[in-house]
């Protein structure tokens, strides 16, 4: 027997089971953990604190929502990332974005809004006129409208001070925590398991799935794709954070300025249908042009030795 070989094998460094997981498997594991912490543990804490429903105490609900994002989403993401690699700056792309690309990304998030609204109008029209499963869809829609109504109470503000609080809760906080999770941890790990285009698409898909809003799935997936695209090709998480902030800020500002009734998907008169369709198509075309220009001036990512291996 070769005792020398046995001794050498015993001296080999033992990797933890976490290090042995494939990047995709670790992404799923972390998303499950964060979902449990944020939705289940965070939800229980909100319930015990009396903030389970915005109807009871909207201020407390906002505080618990912000606390949950930082404590049960951001903190676990950083901790679980650190278990796999000490290179947090590289994983999260904590680099200053090129000003031109940052400006293009902001234009992109603005230009896509009419197309997203047009899609929601079209979806609403189609689903309301289905020749089958109409009653099932209506029950399904009513159930999710209850969730939307609770969210709307959190987002609605009646003064400048309250609006500033709403912006902090629904624009600043998710722009940090969700970007670190999805465009930081998730995107970087998916890059190790697939081509960049597939990683960007999958990160957008998981982003939409994670929000659990079936009626907004396509807009959320497109938004997730765009955020992944601008983060990857600017090599900066801050590009995604800025775009994410503006996307949520526009919604909060619109509700503050015009009221929540105007924000809900309205019924479009027949005379306005063509104008809505045209604005949606023009918006989508301009958005694609922004993507092409962005790709033309992209920051070519540096491949680390870890990724080569």
Helices and strands as residue ranges (DSSP letters): H 3-11, H 17-20, H 23-35, I 36-41, H 42-48, H 58-69, I 70-74, H 75-82, H 88-91, H 99-111, H 113-128, H 134-155, H 160-167, I 168-172, H 173-178, I 179-186, H 187-193, H 196-211, G 214-216, H 217-234, H 237-258, H 260-263, H 270-296, H 305-308
